[in-house]
Amino acid sequence: MTKRILLAGVLGGIAMFLWSGIAHMATNLGTVGISEIPNEQGVLSAMQAQLGSNSGLYIYPSMGVGPNATREQQQAAMRQYDQKLAANPSGLLIYHPPGMKGLTGTQLGTEFVTELIEALFLAFLLAQTSLRTFGSKLIFVIVAGVMAVITTNIPYWNWYGFPMAYTANYMMTQIVGYIIAGMAAIGVLGKGSASGMRAAA
């Protein structure tokens, strides 16, 4: 049984990785909701002048309190923050100094390992069920996929203002990946209840 779960997870991970590559490189799914900055050179120069080599995730406008602010200072800043938001643009900025590479083997490897782990978990969970029909297993896979993709995507849209078009498109891409991985796992695990497969292993 363990070998079948591992095989189902590996095949599912490969299928999910291939789908992710197709979605981002062969279609426009990877760019939906992402816009370019008009006349960006001025913005890039300003960012480099202010941030230099300090790579990181920045929120703007800031709360205006230091890292060692007291609770009272934080609460006072929160009360004034709405005024800052009303008078200034707001958002998140992921900044890297010059020298960042667009696509590396390490990034691809990390993506593959991530999707392999996701597929292994999915295959393991699927093997624990007593579902017998293809349709019921597919519904299980879809629900698992939806649970996974809303965990971060919806909060990022809700709290940080990620564009709805980007959020919906990214969620759809991930759910399709789960479906593809799930179908591969269903094919390997075959029919029968979890207890029946354990007995046969």
Secondary structure as the mmCIF struct_conf table of DSSP 4:
data_model
#
loop_
_struct_conf.conf_type_id
_struct_conf.id
_struct_conf.beg_label_comp_id
_struct_conf.beg_label_asym_id
_struct_conf.beg_label_seq_id
_struct_conf.end_label_comp_id
_struct_conf.end_label_asym_id
_struct_conf.end_label_seq_id
HELX_RH_AL_P HELX_RH_AL_P1 THR A 2 GLY A 21
HELX_RH_PI_P HELX_RH_PI_P1 ILE A 22 ALA A 26
BEND BEND1 THR A 27 ASN A 28
TURN_TY1_P TURN_TY1_P1 LEU A 29 GLY A 33
HELX_LH_PP_P HELX_LH_PP_P1 GLU A 36 ILE A 37
TURN_TY1_P TURN_TY1_P2 PRO A 38 ASN A 39
HELX_RH_AL_P HELX_RH_AL_P2 GLU A 40 LEU A 51
TURN_TY1_P TURN_TY1_P3 GLY A 52 SER A 53
STRN STRN1 GLY A 56 TYR A 60
BEND BEND2 PRO A 61 PRO A 61
TURN_TY1_P TURN_TY1_P4 PRO A 67 ASN A 68
HELX_RH_AL_P HELX_RH_AL_P3 ARG A 71 ALA A 87
BEND BEND3 ASN A 88 ASN A 88
STRN STRN2 GLY A 91 TYR A 95
TURN_TY1_P TURN_TY1_P5 PRO A 98 GLY A 99
BEND BEND4 GLY A 102 LEU A 103
HELX_RH_AL_P HELX_RH_AL_P4 GLY A 105 GLN A 128
BEND BEND5 THR A 129 THR A 129
BEND BEND6 THR A 133 THR A 133
HELX_RH_AL_P HELX_RH_AL_P5 PHE A 134 TYR A 160
HELX_RH_AL_P HELX_RH_AL_P6 MET A 164 LEU A 189
BEND BEND7 LYS A 191 GLY A 192
HELX_RH_AL_P HELX_RH_AL_P7 ALA A 194 ALA A 200
#
